[in-house]
Amino acid sequence: MFPWNMFPFDKNSQRKFLEMKPEEIENYVQQMMGKMLQPDIKGMFKPEDWLKGMQQQSTPPSDTPTDQLNVDIFETHDFVYVRIPLKSDWLNKMKLFYTTNQVIIEHIPELDDKHTVVLPATVKRKGASATHRDGVVELRLPKSVDLQFSEIDIST
């Protein structure tokens, strides 16, 4: 067992810590951490300050607003499914493309719009199918299983 009564704690400092209130302990820890860490990191110790700082930061609009489309992505053992709810006139003007790790949706809702959806797994380049039923386009992309591993040398 560790001898707690030895360095750096003596009986006076032990008594002082035992008599402290939780608020005092929190303030003490905050002061010590503030002295040791950079000023940018201080806000992370209080979640409310950290969240407040996050809300104040304005995030630039992304070029892929998939939230407008409510794209639903899920995967099974063999396939990755992407479901895109559509309005009635979108089906004729939309274009769909895909790569091994993303789906690109163009021309909806406006002609110059482009949405990129990142897939949860890599898919094969061939064998994809798309169906439209009840206002939803469903893409079925076969998963690619790559069992080739390459070791990376770490130089020191």
MDTraj code that builds the backbone (N, CA, C; nanometers):
import mdtraj as md
import numpy as np

residues = "MET PHE PRO TRP ASN MET PHE PRO PHE ASP LYS ASN SER GLN ARG LYS PHE LEU GLU MET LYS PRO GLU GLU ILE GLU ASN TYR VAL GLN GLN MET MET GLY LYS MET LEU GLN PRO ASP ILE LYS GLY MET PHE LYS PRO GLU ASP TRP LEU LYS GLY MET GLN GLN GLN SER THR PRO PRO SER ASP THR PRO THR ASP GLN LEU ASN VAL ASP ILE PHE GLU THR HIS ASP PHE VAL TYR VAL ARG ILE PRO LEU LYS SER ASP TRP LEU ASN LYS MET LYS LEU PHE TYR THR THR ASN GLN VAL ILE ILE GLU HIS ILE PRO GLU LEU ASP ASP LYS HIS THR VAL VAL LEU PRO ALA THR VAL LYS ARG LYS GLY ALA SER ALA THR HIS ARG ASP GLY VAL VAL GLU LEU ARG LEU PRO LYS SER VAL ASP LEU GLN PHE SER GLU ILE ASP ILE SER THR".split()
xyz = np.array([
    [0.0840, -0.1184, 0.0000],
    [0.0000, 0.0000, 0.0000],
    [0.0886, 0.1250, 0.0000],
    [0.0436, 0.2290, -0.0661],
    [0.1228, 0.3507, -0.0781],
    [0.1202, 0.4278, 0.0541],
    [0.2342, 0.4760, 0.1015],
    [0.2383, 0.5512, 0.2287],
    [0.1907, 0.6950, 0.2077],
    [0.0617, 0.7190, 0.2212],
    [0.0035, 0.8497, 0.1951],
    [0.0474, 0.9551, 0.2964],
    [0.0973, 0.9124, 0.4117],
    [0.1351, 1.0111, 0.5128],
    [0.2738, 1.0689, 0.4877],
    [0.3391, 1.0250, 0.3799],
    [0.4718, 1.0776, 0.3487],
    [0.4627, 1.1847, 0.2406],
    [0.5784, 1.2311, 0.1965],
    [0.5917, 1.3358, 0.0953],
    [0.4944, 1.3199, -0.0186],
    [0.4298, 1.4191, -0.0708],
    [0.4332, 1.5612, -0.0406],
    [0.3252, 1.6038, 0.0571],
    [0.2524, 1.5092, 0.1154],
    [0.1415, 1.5457, 0.2030],
    [0.1807, 1.5294, 0.3498],
    [0.1540, 1.6306, 0.4277],
    [0.1688, 1.6170, 0.5714],
    [0.0301, 1.6211, 0.6350],
    [0.0215, 1.6151, 0.7668],
    [-0.1090, 1.6085, 0.8334],
    [-0.1904, 1.7355, 0.8127],
    [-0.1243, 1.8499, 0.8050],
    [-0.1966, 1.9757, 0.7859],
    [-0.2605, 1.9827, 0.6474],
    [-0.1873, 1.9425, 0.5453],
    [-0.2436, 1.9478, 0.4101],
    [-0.3537, 1.8436, 0.3933],
    [-0.3393, 1.7281, 0.4590],
    [-0.4461, 1.6272, 0.4526],
    [-0.5738, 1.6820, 0.5142],
    [-0.5618, 1.7446, 0.6299],
    [-0.6788, 1.8004, 0.6983],
    [-0.7424, 1.9099, 0.6122],
    [-0.6577, 1.9899, 0.5484],
    [-0.7076, 2.0987, 0.4638],
    [-0.7923, 2.0428, 0.3492],
    [-0.7443, 1.9336, 0.2842],
    [-0.8197, 1.8745, 0.1741],
    [-0.9477, 1.8075, 0.2227],
    [-0.9449, 1.7484, 0.3389],
    [-1.0647, 1.6821, 0.3910],
    [-1.1734, 1.7819, 0.4302],
    [-1.1347, 1.9021, 0.4695],
    [-1.2305, 2.0030, 0.5133],
    [-1.2822, 2.0888, 0.3978],
    [-1.2262, 2.0722, 0.2795],
    [-1.2683, 2.1542, 0.1654],
    [-1.4062, 2.1129, 0.1154],
    [-1.4802, 2.2098, 0.0676],
    [-1.6113, 2.1845, 0.0079],
    [-1.5912, 2.1492, -0.1399],
    [-1.6879, 2.0813, -0.2014],
    [-1.6733, 2.0430, -0.3429],
    [-1.6475, 2.1614, -0.4363],
    [-1.7106, 2.2767, -0.4084],
    [-1.6895, 2.3936, -0.4939],
    [-1.5453, 2.4436, -0.4836],
    [-1.4913, 2.4390, -0.3596],
    [-1.3533, 2.4823, -0.3403],
    [-1.2561, 2.3887, -0.4109],
    [-1.2858, 2.2596, -0.4071],
    [-1.1999, 2.1622, -0.4754],
    [-1.2024, 2.1864, -0.6255],
    [-1.3217, 2.2122, -0.6790],
    [-1.3323, 2.2386, -0.8219],
    [-1.2549, 2.3638, -0.8610],
    [-1.2671, 2.4697, -0.7806],
    [-1.1931, 2.5929, -0.8098],
    [-1.0426, 2.5691, -0.8036],
    [-0.9985, 2.4923, -0.7031],
    [-0.8567, 2.4614, -0.6894],
    [-0.8052, 2.3853, -0.8118],
    [-0.8801, 2.2854, -0.8547],
    [-0.8391, 2.2068, -0.9713],
    [-0.8372, 2.2947, -1.0959],
    [-0.9380, 2.3800, -1.1118],
    [-0.9428, 2.4699, -1.2270],
    [-0.8217, 2.5637, -1.2287],
    [-0.7839, 2.6165, -1.1113],
    [-0.6688, 2.7058, -1.1038],
    [-0.5407, 2.6327, -1.1418],
    [-0.5220, 2.5134, -1.0882],
    [-0.4006, 2.4369, -1.1182],
    [-0.3938, 2.3987, -1.2660],
    [-0.5057, 2.3547, -1.3201],
    [-0.5069, 2.3167, -1.4616],
    [-0.4864, 2.4399, -1.5496],
    [-0.5411, 2.5525, -1.5082],
    [-0.5231, 2.6759, -1.5831],
    [-0.3786, 2.7202, -1.5876],
    [-0.3063, 2.6938, -1.4794],
    [-0.1649, 2.7292, -1.4770],
    [-0.0823, 2.6372, -1.5665],
    [-0.1263, 2.5138, -1.5790],
    [-0.0482, 2.4156, -1.6534],
    [-0.0804, 2.4113, -1.8019],
    [-0.2020, 2.4469, -1.8403],
    [-0.2439, 2.4306, -1.9791],
    [-0.2535, 2.5639, -2.0507],
    [-0.2630, 2.5551, -2.1823],
    [-0.2766, 2.6737, -2.2652],
    [-0.4147, 2.7352, -2.2435],
    [-0.4277, 2.8654, -2.2673],
    [-0.5570, 2.9312, -2.2473],
    [-0.6673, 2.8766, -2.3373],
    [-0.6339, 2.8254, -2.4564],
    [-0.7362, 2.7749, -2.5481],
    [-0.8039, 2.6497, -2.4944],
    [-0.7363, 2.5750, -2.4106],
    [-0.7887, 2.4471, -2.3643],
    [-0.8724, 2.4623, -2.2381],
    [-0.8651, 2.5748, -2.1718],
    [-0.9347, 2.5920, -2.0444],
    [-1.0850, 2.5670, -2.0538],
    [-1.1488, 2.6069, -2.1618],
    [-1.2936, 2.5943, -2.1755],
    [-1.3422, 2.4518, -2.1811],
    [-1.2536, 2.3580, -2.2020],
    [-1.2961, 2.2196, -2.2146],
    [-1.3262, 2.1546, -2.0803],
    [-1.2860, 2.2168, -1.9693],
    [-1.3095, 2.1569, -1.8389],
    [-1.4512, 2.1809, -1.7898],
    [-1.5151, 2.2811, -1.8418],
    [-1.6553, 2.3055, -1.8084],
    [-1.7358, 2.2866, -1.9361],
    [-1.8157, 2.1823, -1.9439],
    [-1.8885, 2.1541, -2.0680],
    [-1.9781, 2.2688, -2.1134],
    [-2.0368, 2.3416, -2.0181],
    [-2.1254, 2.4512, -2.0595],
    [-2.0475, 2.5615, -2.1294],
    [-1.9240, 2.5904, -2.0833],
    [-1.8414, 2.6901, -2.1512],
    [-1.7988, 2.6408, -2.2885],
    [-1.7639, 2.5126, -2.2950],
    [-1.7204, 2.4550, -2.4209],
    [-1.8331, 2.4568, -2.5238],
    [-1.9554, 2.4190, -2.4805],
    [-2.0692, 2.4200, -2.5721],
    [-2.1039, 2.5612, -2.6142],
    [-2.0923, 2.6561, -2.5221],
    [-2.1201, 2.7951, -2.5552],
    [-2.0222, 2.8441, -2.6618],
    [-1.8951, 2.8077, -2.6472],
    [-1.7948, 2.8454, -2.7456],
    [-1.8206, 2.7811, -2.8806],
    [-1.8687, 2.6577, -2.8793],
    [-1.8995, 2.5882, -3.0043],
    [-2.0162, 2.6537, -3.0765],
    [-2.1153, 2.6986, -3.0001],
    [-2.2312, 2.7614, -3.0630],
    [-2.1962, 2.8973, -3.1205],
    [-2.1011, 2.9663, -3.0582],
    [-2.0635, 3.0982, -3.1074],
    [-1.9832, 3.0899, -3.2356],
    [-1.9084, 2.9824, -3.2524],
    [-1.8312, 2.9668, -3.3752],
    [-1.9270, 2.9397, -3.4898],
    [-1.9139, 3.0169, -3.5927],
    [-2.0013, 2.9953, -3.7075],
    [-1.9344, 2.8970, -3.8017],
    [-2.0064, 2.7930, -3.8360],
    [-1.9512, 2.6942, -3.9279],
    [-1.9834, 2.7367, -4.0700],
    [-1.8849, 2.7342, -4.1587],
    [-1.9111, 2.7728, -4.2968],
    [-2.0021, 2.6703, -4.3629],
    [-2.0892, 2.7162, -4.4518],
    [-2.1787, 2.6218, -4.5172],
    [-2.0996, 2.5246, -4.6038],
    [-2.1316, 2.3983, -4.5949],
    [-2.0593, 2.2980, -4.6730],
    [-2.1156, 2.2908, -4.8144],
    [-2.0349, 2.2400, -4.9067],
    [-2.0829, 2.2300, -5.0450],
    [-2.1716, 2.1082, -5.0616],
    [-2.1879, 2.0301, -4.9563],
    [-2.2694, 1.9099, -4.9658],
    [-2.3787, 1.9099, -4.8590],
    [-2.4827, 1.9878, -4.8756],
    [-2.5876, 1.9923, -4.7744],
    [-2.6795, 1.8714, -4.7852],
    [-2.6364, 1.7560, -4.7353],
    [-2.7185, 1.6359, -4.7436],
    [-2.8387, 1.6430, -4.6500],
    [-2.8371, 1.7390, -4.5560],
    [-2.9502, 1.7506, -4.4642],
    [-3.0778, 1.7895, -4.5378],
    [-3.0656, 1.8621, -4.6477],
    [-3.1831, 1.9017, -4.7248],
    [-3.2531, 1.7806, -4.7843],
    [-3.1770, 1.6767, -4.8146],
    [-3.2341, 1.5606, -4.8819],
    [-3.2809, 1.4520, -4.7853],
    [-3.2386, 1.4561, -4.6597],
    [-3.2696, 1.3520, -4.5622],
    [-3.2273, 1.2145, -4.6137],
    [-3.1046, 1.2045, -4.6585],
    [-3.0522, 1.0800, -4.7115],
    [-3.0360, 0.9807, -4.5976],
    [-3.0829, 0.8592, -4.6193],
    [-3.0735, 0.7527, -4.5199],
    [-2.9758, 0.6478, -4.5720],
    [-2.8706, 0.6182, -4.4934],
    [-2.7685, 0.5228, -4.5353],
    [-2.7611, 0.4112, -4.4323],
    [-2.7592, 0.2879, -4.4786],
    [-2.7349, 0.1757, -4.3896],
    [-2.6666, 0.0655, -4.4672],
    [-2.6037, -0.0253, -4.3933],
    [-2.5310, -0.1328, -4.4593],
    [-2.5686, -0.2673, -4.4000],
    [-2.5596, -0.3694, -4.4849],
    [-2.5775, -0.5068, -4.4424],
    [-2.4429, -0.5763, -4.4615],
    [-2.4422, -0.7072, -4.4490],
    [-2.3163, -0.7786, -4.4666],
    [-2.2651, -0.7683, -4.6106],
    [-2.3561, -0.7597, -4.7079],
    [-2.3166, -0.7631, -4.8482],
    [-2.3373, -0.6332, -4.9249],
    [-2.4246, -0.5449, -4.8765],
    [-2.4610, -0.4258, -4.9531],
    [-2.4610, -0.3005, -4.8662],
    [-2.4483, -0.1853, -4.9337],
    [-2.4709, -0.0549, -4.8725],
    [-2.5941, 0.0027, -4.9421],
    [-2.6923, 0.0451, -4.8636],
    [-2.8155, 0.1011, -4.9179],
    [-2.8197, 0.2505, -4.8906],
    [-2.8601, 0.3262, -4.9920],
    [-2.8780, 0.4701, -4.9790],
    [-3.0196, 0.5010, -5.0243],
    [-3.0988, 0.5591, -4.9365],
    [-3.2371, 0.5963, -4.9701],
    [-3.2491, 0.7475, -4.9729],
    [-3.3042, 0.7970, -5.0826],
    [-3.3184, 0.9408, -5.1034],
    [-3.4655, 0.9719, -5.1274],
    [-3.5321, 1.0378, -5.0332],
    [-3.6716, 1.0770, -5.0580],
    [-3.6764, 1.1910, -5.1606],
    [-3.7673, 1.1785, -5.2559],
    [-3.7749, 1.2756, -5.3649],
    [-3.9132, 1.3372, -5.3747],
    [-3.9157, 1.4583, -5.4277],
    [-4.0423, 1.5193, -5.4668],
    [-4.0734, 1.4739, -5.6085],
    [-4.1940, 1.4929, -5.6511],
    [-4.2398, 1.4336, -5.7776],
    [-4.1592, 1.4767, -5.8994],
    [-4.1164, 1.6020, -5.9078],
    [-4.0469, 1.6487, -6.0282],
    [-3.8954, 1.6267, -6.0235],
    [-3.8409, 1.5807, -5.9123],
    [-3.6963, 1.5631, -5.8998],
    [-3.6435, 1.4415, -5.9756],
    [-3.7235, 1.3390, -5.9910],
    [-3.6766, 1.2137, -6.0486],
    [-3.6254, 1.2319, -6.1916],
    [-3.6926, 1.3136, -6.2712],
    [-3.6549, 1.3308, -6.4116],
    [-3.5286, 1.4144, -6.4295],
    [-3.4998, 1.5053, -6.3368],
    [-3.3854, 1.5936, -6.3565],
    [-3.2615, 1.5544, -6.2758],
    [-3.2707, 1.4584, -6.1855],
    [-3.1559, 1.4239, -6.1018],
    [-3.0584, 1.3312, -6.1733],
    [-2.9315, 1.3413, -6.1350],
    [-2.8254, 1.2543, -6.1854],
    [-2.7586, 1.1895, -6.0648],
    [-2.7278, 1.0600, -6.0742],
    [-2.6617, 0.9860, -5.9672],
    [-2.5301, 0.9300, -6.0180],
    [-2.4258, 0.9475, -5.9389],
    [-2.2948, 0.8916, -5.9670],
    [-2.2435, 0.8306, -5.8373],
    [-2.1489, 0.7362, -5.8492],
    [-2.0864, 0.6867, -5.7274],
    [-1.9437, 0.6441, -5.7534],
    [-1.8641, 0.6532, -5.6481],
    [-1.7271, 0.6041, -5.6484],
    [-1.7199, 0.4924, -5.5449],
    [-1.6020, 0.4490, -5.5118],
    [-1.5909, 0.3389, -5.4163],
    [-1.6278, 0.3793, -5.2745],
    [-1.6320, 0.5104, -5.2441],
    [-1.6648, 0.5500, -5.1079],
    [-1.7652, 0.6643, -5.0960],
    [-1.8253, 0.7076, -5.2066],
    [-1.9244, 0.8147, -5.1964],
    [-2.0253, 0.8106, -5.3097],
    [-2.1410, 0.8718, -5.2838],
    [-2.2470, 0.8863, -5.3837],
    [-2.2621, 1.0342, -5.4121],
    [-2.2679, 1.0715, -5.5390],
    [-2.2848, 1.2107, -5.5796],
    [-2.4230, 1.2260, -5.6409],
    [-2.4992, 1.3217, -5.5887],
    [-2.6347, 1.3489, -5.6367],
    [-2.6346, 1.4900, -5.6929],
    [-2.6724, 1.5030, -5.8199],
    [-2.6709, 1.6338, -5.8846],
    [-2.8100, 1.6739, -5.9318],
    [-2.8279, 1.8058, -5.9421],
    [-2.9448, 1.8709, -6.0027],
    [-3.0716, 1.8659, -5.9168],
    [-3.0621, 1.8329, -5.7889],
    [-3.1796, 1.8469, -5.7028],
    [-3.1384, 1.9181, -5.5751],
    [-3.2174, 2.0023, -5.5179],
    [-3.3456, 2.0510, -5.5658],
    [-3.3339, 2.1510, -5.6811],
    [-3.2186, 2.2179, -5.6918],
    [-3.1985, 2.3118, -5.8029],
    [-3.1024, 2.2503, -5.9040],
    [-3.0984, 2.3052, -6.0225],
    [-3.0175, 2.2497, -6.1313],
    [-2.8671, 2.2543, -6.1018],
    [-2.8204, 2.3573, -6.0284],
    [-2.6771, 2.3693, -6.0022],
    [-2.6349, 2.3098, -5.8667],
    [-2.7236, 2.2390, -5.7984],
    [-2.6907, 2.1775, -5.6694],
    [-2.6185, 2.0452, -5.6878],
    [-2.5273, 2.0187, -5.5944],
    [-2.4517, 1.8932, -5.5959],
    [-2.4360, 1.8478, -5.4508],
    [-2.4735, 1.7254, -5.4224],
    [-2.4650, 1.6690, -5.2877],
    [-2.3733, 1.5468, -5.2920],
    [-2.2838, 1.5375, -5.1946],
    [-2.1943, 1.4232, -5.1848],
    [-2.2212, 1.3526, -5.0532],
    [-2.2465, 1.2221, -5.0605],
    [-2.2751, 1.1414, -4.9427],
    [-2.1617, 1.0417, -4.9266],
    [-2.0977, 1.0437, -4.8107],
    [-1.9886, 0.9499, -4.7844],
    [-2.0482, 0.8176, -4.7365],
    [-2.0022, 0.7093, -4.7961],
    [-2.0542, 0.5768, -4.7633],
    [-1.9806, 0.5179, -4.6426],
    [-2.0482, 0.4343, -4.5635],
    [-1.9846, 0.3762, -4.4448],
    [-1.8851, 0.2647, -4.4764],
    [-1.8847, 0.2138, -4.5979],
    [-1.7923, 0.1074, -4.6376],
    [-1.7606, 0.1256, -4.7855],
    [-1.6507, 0.0658, -4.8299],
    [-1.6171, 0.0741, -4.9715],
    [-1.7074, -0.0206, -5.0506],
    [-1.7389, 0.0209, -5.1725],
    [-1.8288, -0.0573, -5.2570],
    [-1.7585, -0.0905, -5.3886],
    [-1.8141, -0.1897, -5.4582],
    [-1.7573, -0.2297, -5.5873],
    [-1.7938, -0.1284, -5.6935],
    [-1.7127, -0.1227, -5.7973],
    [-1.7359, -0.0270, -5.9059],
    [-1.8511, -0.0695, -5.9958],
    [-1.8850, -0.1964, -5.9971],
    [-1.9939, -0.2455, -6.0814],
    [-2.0943, -0.3208, -5.9956],
    [-2.2167, -0.3292, -6.0454],
    [-2.3179, -0.4073, -5.9782],
    [-2.4189, -0.3258, -5.8995],
    [-2.4141, -0.1929, -5.9086],
    [-2.5096, -0.1098, -5.8358],
    [-2.6436, -0.1089, -5.9071],
    [-2.7497, -0.0937, -5.8296],
    [-2.8832, -0.0823, -5.8882],
    [-2.9607, 0.0253, -5.8139],
    [-3.0561, 0.0849, -5.8835],
    [-3.1394, 0.1892, -5.8246],
    [-3.2850, 0.1596, -5.8576],
    [-3.3696, 0.1752, -5.7567],
    [-3.5137, 0.1571, -5.7769],
    [-3.5868, 0.2776, -5.7198],
    [-3.7016, 0.3086, -5.7803],
    [-3.7852, 0.4186, -5.7326],
    [-3.9204, 0.3623, -5.6943],
    [-3.9580, 0.3836, -5.5695],
    [-4.0863, 0.3342, -5.5223],
    [-4.1378, 0.4267, -5.4122],
    [-4.2615, 0.4681, -5.4218],
    [-4.3281, 0.5510, -5.3210],
    [-4.2516, 0.6796, -5.2898],
    [-4.1957, 0.7429, -5.3926],
    [-4.1273, 0.8702, -5.3747],
    [-3.9882, 0.8588, -5.3147],
    [-3.9315, 0.7385, -5.3137],
    [-3.7981, 0.7180, -5.2580],
    [-3.7131, 0.6426, -5.3596],
    [-3.5936, 0.6972, -5.3873],
    [-3.4974, 0.6279, -5.4711],
    [-3.4051, 0.5499, -5.3779],
    [-3.3920, 0.4210, -5.4054],
    [-3.3062, 0.3366, -5.3232],
    [-3.1916, 0.2831, -5.4075],
    [-3.0697, 0.3148, -5.3651],
    [-2.9507, 0.2631, -5.4312],
    [-2.9023, 0.1406, -5.3544],
    [-2.8685, 0.0367, -5.4275],
    [-2.8139, -0.0852, -5.3667],
    [-2.6753, -0.1056, -5.4249],
    [-2.5741, -0.0860, -5.3419],
    [-2.4351, -0.0916, -5.3854],
    [-2.3671, -0.2118, -5.3196],
    [-2.3123, -0.3055, -5.3993],
    [-2.2447, -0.4216, -5.3397],
    [-2.1144, -0.3801, -5.2712],
    [-2.0941, -0.4312, -5.1507],
    [-1.9738, -0.3981, -5.0747],
    [-1.8511, -0.4656, -5.1354],
    [-1.7408, -0.3977, -5.1236],
    [-1.6138, -0.4511, -5.1696],
    [-1.5357, -0.5006, -5.0490],
    [-1.4958, -0.6252, -5.0540],
    [-1.4180, -0.6825, -4.9446],
    [-1.2735, -0.6898, -4.9898],
    [-1.1903, -0.6073, -4.9301],
    [-1.0487, -0.6033, -4.9656],
    [-0.9690, -0.6617, -4.8499],
    [-0.9180, -0.7814, -4.8685],
    [-0.8456, -0.8491, -4.7631],
    [-0.6944, -0.8338, -4.7762],
    [-0.6512, -0.7472, -4.8644],
    [-0.5080, -0.7261, -4.8810],
    [-0.4616, -0.6210, -4.7806],
    [-0.3643, -0.6586, -4.6993],
    [-0.3096, -0.5670, -4.6012],
    [-0.1662, -0.5351, -4.6397],
    [-0.1262, -0.4126, -4.6157],
    [0.0127, -0.3713, -4.6377],
    [0.0657, -0.3152, -4.5069],
    [0.1801, -0.3650, -4.4670],
    [0.2402, -0.3168, -4.3422],
    [0.3123, -0.1865, -4.3686],
    [0.3028, -0.0948, -4.2737],
    [0.3700, 0.0338, -4.2838],
    [0.4845, 0.0338, -4.1845],
    [0.6037, 0.0624, -4.2338],
    [0.7221, 0.0697, -4.1487],
    [0.7251, 0.2035, -4.0756],
    [0.7526, 0.2003, -3.9483],
    [0.7622, 0.3234, -3.8696],
    [0.9091, 0.3506, -3.8452],
    [0.9566, 0.4604, -3.8981],
    [1.0982, 0.4952, -3.8790],
    [1.1126, 0.5771, -3.7526],
    [1.2203, 0.5514, -3.6807],
    [1.2428, 0.6248, -3.5565],
    [1.3682, 0.7071, -3.5638],
])
top = md.Topology()
chain = top.add_chain()
for i, resn in enumerate(residues, 1):
    res = top.add_residue(resn, chain, resSeq=i)
    for name in ("N", "CA", "C"):
        top.add_atom(name, md.element.get_by_symbol(name[0]), res)
traj = md.Trajectory(xyz[None], top)
